[in-house]
């Protein structure tokens, strides 16, 4: 099902330029990126937006990762292997850049 403008995480989506929307995509969850992508593809299909979504789209370290807060992610990292920690760190650097998660991954890798 294609979302409506009201379902999108960007207020007044249809009134904004492609460049304005593209700058607001960083930090948007993977689920929200998919919603925006579906809406954009069925609507104006502006390359500025669809190309930016393609660059930001990635597999989350685990399902619903983007919806979790820093505390939840840190708790889930406890006892995880180095590869999972590395995946979380890479994902955070590319998408969310949350200092608390990055600090936790650095501590986990060092210790």
C-alpha positions, 0 to 999 in steps of 0.5 A: 500500500502506498502511504499518503502525504500525511503518513510521511515523517516530513511535514508538508512533503508535497510543498517542499523542493526535492533538495529540501526533502533530500537534506531531511532524509538523514536520520530517518528510519529505514522503514520511513525511508521505504515509505518516502521512497514508495510515495515519491516513486508513485508521485513526482519520482524526483531523482534527487530524492530517490537517489538519496534514499538509495544511498541511505538505505541499508540493512539494519543491524537487527530488525527494528533497530532504527526504532530503538533508543540508545539505552535499548541498543546498548543493552542489546549489545551486551554479550554480542560478538565483535562482528555485531558490534562492528556492524552497529558502529558502521551503521550508526556512522552512516545513518544515525550517528548517535554518540551514546551508541558509538561510545558503547561500540568503542568500549565493547571493541576495546574491552 
